[in-house]
């Protein structure tokens, strides 16, 4: 079940895909990592879903990564007396802290912190930006606003404040309970929502420690201002185009996506592109041509992974959506423009022994027309260095730690295999050759490059490059 494509696919589990049989079907179709959206899952459901994923992992013999996506502070208005209200452009509309059902002229906004920081003139976006208000007067418990863009507003719809730096806690009590459960069960990645600065990431790091890696979700304009610091504080970043596309003018989102990907690549961090990639497949068996181009562009830009949300969580065609993404990824990587771009964005390696060995391995496979790079890694750092080079062959990471094997499933080009560490040089070559042949990445008489650290079993000691003929 090793992947012949480099881009990785994250599939979100939900009502349409939470059974063990469906998880297996999604994996067979091409999903490498599964996302648990804690906005829609109760802490009591997590152990069963986790067990089902691990059961599929055991059946396939292939490590599977899990991302726990924290809900964060989602701001919502209260309920309307008639479940919705019709707002007209130009009218006055009030947001207050009165819990009574709303009407066409007012509704409850049960978040005191918004009243504390909002300034007159600020935009207030409701229902994913479908309704736009302009704050005219801000009092302690009342905001008087003008409707700029009207429409039908339903009960408990979301609130976005693109020009306000909210300072609420990024983890809810439910998030903390769910995260504690999942860390005890064993997950590889935690995605932090609504990150605004690097200290947000560092605060989560104190909670998860070394038990999981952190993905910073970039979905607020404030995060773009601090993107360099956020990237360096994280293990990966996600271009979360849902809220980002609400809080930024839509025409600015493509440029923001490129800046985030570039920052991640420069700092050797993984990057995920997410939201509405194949949105039409929630209800249709085939995507639009524009959606296919969107997925392809994310791959051309150098993303490590692309993510499906509602398409697999609640859609009518979850397996088909993964299959389409798998085929698009495979085809894009065959295009000569893809290889040209990957070569053009490769930075000079850092002046360390490990990066020099890895860069030499990439150069060696090009000169010899070798078929694979095999890395021995304990922490995953050796394999991540190999992926940074974006070689034109697949990377096979052999690791004695199942946690590392699962974590690496999110990374571009890495096929992670849980394997005992090599005992000596001969064993190193034998294990590497067997992994390549078993995965059908090469055949007899082909060359492969092998990187490892001597003495074996010591992390951070990449100091050997060996070229082997199968």
JOBELBEL-V243800 format. One record per residue. RES is the residue in one letter. D_CENTER is the distance of its C-alpha to the mean C-alpha in Angstrom with 2 decimals. Layout:
[[RES,D_CENTER] [RES,D_CENTER]]
This chain:
[[X,21.83] [X,20.51] [X,18.56] [X,20.53] [X,17.69] [X,15.36] [X,12.20] [X,9.98] [X,9.30] [X,7.31] [X,10.03] [X,10.50] [X,13.88] [X,16.61] [X,20.30] [X,20.22] [X,18.53] [X,19.19] [X,22.18] [X,22.33] [X,23.79] [X,21.01] [X,18.32] [X,20.49] [X,20.90] [X,17.20] [X,16.94] [X,20.09] [X,18.85] [X,15.98] [X,13.00] [X,11.84] [X,9.51] [X,10.16] [X,8.55] [X,11.39] [X,11.62] [X,14.24] [X,15.61] [X,17.29] [X,18.02] [X,21.01] [X,21.25] [X,23.96] [X,21.86] [X,19.27] [X,21.62] [X,22.58] [X,19.12] [X,18.25] [X,21.61] [X,21.10] [X,17.94] [X,19.93] [X,22.91] [X,21.19] [X,20.11] [X,23.76] [X,25.13] [X,23.22] [X,23.52] [X,19.99] [X,17.41] [X,14.48] [X,11.43] [X,10.58] [X,7.88] [X,10.09] [X,8.99] [X,12.09] [X,14.09] [X,15.65] [X,18.86] [X,18.96] [X,22.26] [X,24.48] [X,28.08] [X,30.65] [X,32.44] [X,35.08] [X,38.52] [X,38.16] [X,34.37] [X,33.87] [X,35.60] [X,36.42] [X,35.91] [X,37.86] [X,37.29] [X,39.64] [X,40.24] [X,39.86] [X,37.24] [X,36.99] [X,34.19] [X,35.76] [X,35.46] [X,38.00] [X,36.54] [X,38.92] [X,37.55] [X,36.95] [X,38.84] [X,38.78] [X,39.59] [X,37.48] [X,34.72] [X,33.55] [X,30.63] [X,30.35] [X,28.47] [X,31.04] [X,28.67] [X,28.30] [X,32.09] [X,32.27] [X,30.21] [X,30.50] [X,32.97] [X,35.28] [X,34.01] [X,30.33] [X,28.40] [X,27.35] [X,25.03] [X,25.28] [X,23.62] [X,20.61] [X,23.11] [X,25.68] [X,28.23] [X,28.84] [X,31.25] [X,32.80] [X,33.88] [X,37.64] [X,38.73] [X,36.76] [X,38.75] [X,38.05] [X,37.25] [X,37.44] [X,35.71] [X,37.84] [X,35.87] [X,36.71] [X,34.94] [X,33.86] [X,32.11] [X,33.33] [X,32.67] [X,32.39] [X,30.50] [X,29.77] [X,29.83] [X,26.98] [X,24.81] [X,22.13] [X,23.17] [X,21.49] [X,23.34] [X,22.12] [X,24.81] [X,24.90] [X,23.44] [X,23.26] [X,23.74] [X,23.03] [X,21.31] [X,17.53] [X,17.93] [X,20.31] [X,22.77] [X,21.04] [X,17.73] [X,19.84] [X,21.59] [X,18.60] [X,16.91] [X,20.31] [X,20.67] [X,17.39] [X,18.03] [X,21.48] [X,20.36] [X,17.99] [X,14.17] [X,12.06] [X,9.06] [X,9.46] [X,7.35] [X,10.22] [X,11.12] [X,13.64] [X,13.70] [X,16.81] [X,17.92] [X,17.45] [X,19.68] [X,17.24] [X,14.96] [X,18.17] [X,19.39] [X,16.57] [X,17.16] [X,20.73] [X,19.84] [X,17.53] [X,19.44] [X,18.81] [X,17.79] [X,13.99] [X,11.57] [X,9.85] [X,6.64] [X,8.50] [X,7.70] [X,10.18] [X,12.17] [X,15.71] [X,18.29] [X,19.19] [X,15.91] [X,16.67] [X,20.05] [X,18.74] [X,15.84] [X,17.56] [X,18.18] [X,14.78] [X,13.19] [X,16.01] [X,15.67] [X,12.04] [X,10.77] [X,7.56] [X,6.65] [X,4.69] [X,7.55] [X,8.14] [X,11.26] [X,12.85] [X,14.46] [X,14.30] [X,16.35] [X,18.71] [X,19.41] [X,19.78] [X,22.30] [X,20.64] [X,22.23] [X,20.40] [X,16.80] [X,16.95] [X,18.38] [X,15.89] [X,13.03] [X,15.22] [X,16.00] [X,12.51] [X,11.88] [X,15.43] [X,15.12] [X,12.28] [X,14.45] [X,17.56] [X,16.51] [X,15.12] [X,11.59] [X,8.54] [X,6.62] [X,4.00] [X,6.41] [X,6.67] [X,9.92] [X,13.31] [X,12.77] [X,15.54] [X,16.72] [X,20.33] [X,19.70] [X,19.55] [X,23.31] [X,24.15] [X,24.16] [X,23.38] [X,21.13] [X,22.64] [X,23.21] [X,21.33] [X,18.12] [X,18.62] [X,19.17] [X,15.99] [X,13.94] [X,16.41] [X,16.19] [X,12.48] [X,13.54] [X,16.71] [X,15.12] [X,13.56] [X,9.81] [X,8.77] [X,6.76] [X,7.17] [X,6.53] [X,9.73] [X,10.62] [X,14.40] [X,15.23] [X,14.86] [X,15.22] [X,18.42] [X,19.39] [X,22.58] [X,21.23] [X,18.07] [X,19.23] [X,20.35] [X,17.05] [X,15.36] [X,18.54] [X,18.51] [X,15.07] [X,16.37] [X,19.57] [X,18.24] [X,16.18] [X,19.34] [X,21.63] [X,19.88] [X,19.98] [X,23.68] [X,24.46] [X,26.37] [X,24.77] [X,21.39] [X,23.11] [X,25.08] [X,22.08] [X,20.34] [X,23.70] [X,24.20] [X,21.14] [X,21.75] [X,22.96] [X,25.85] [X,25.02] [X,25.72] [X,29.27] [X,28.71] [X,30.10] [X,26.80] [X,25.27] [X,28.66] [X,28.73] [X,25.31] [X,26.30] [X,29.57] [X,27.98] [X,26.15] [X,29.49] [X,31.44] [X,29.62] [X,30.28] [X,33.94] [X,34.61] [X,32.50] [X,30.98] [X,28.56] [X,25.97] [X,24.96] [X,25.07] [X,23.92] [X,25.10] [X,22.73] [X,22.86] [X,20.12] [X,17.91] [X,18.86] [X,21.17] [X,18.73] [X,16.16] [X,19.19] [X,20.06] [X,16.74] [X,17.19] [X,20.41] [X,18.91] [X,22.01] [X,23.40] [X,23.44] [X,21.15] [X,20.40] [X,21.44] [X,20.67] [X,23.34] [X,22.83] [X,25.05] [X,22.31] [X,20.41] [X,17.82] [X,17.18] [X,17.20] [X,14.50] [X,12.23] [X,12.82] [X,11.70] [X,8.17] [X,10.28] [X,12.09] [X,15.49] [X,15.88] [X,17.70] [X,18.09] [X,21.38] [X,22.76] [X,26.20] [X,28.97] [X,29.37] [X,32.12] [X,35.54] [X,37.12] [X,36.86] [X,38.17] [X,35.79] [X,32.87] [X,33.96] [X,34.76] [X,31.42] [X,29.55] [X,31.87] [X,31.59] [X,27.77] [X,27.92] [X,30.77] [X,29.36] [X,26.13] [X,28.37] [X,26.85] [X,30.38] [X,34.00] [X,37.20] [X,38.32] [X,34.87] [X,33.70] [X,30.55] [X,29.51] [X,28.97] [X,27.76] [X,28.48] [X,29.92] [X,33.52] [X,34.48] [X,32.10] [X,29.98] [X,29.61] [X,26.14] [X,25.80] [X,28.89] [X,27.85] [X,31.28] [X,32.16] [X,31.66] [X,33.58] [X,34.10] [X,35.12] [X,36.82] [X,36.12]]
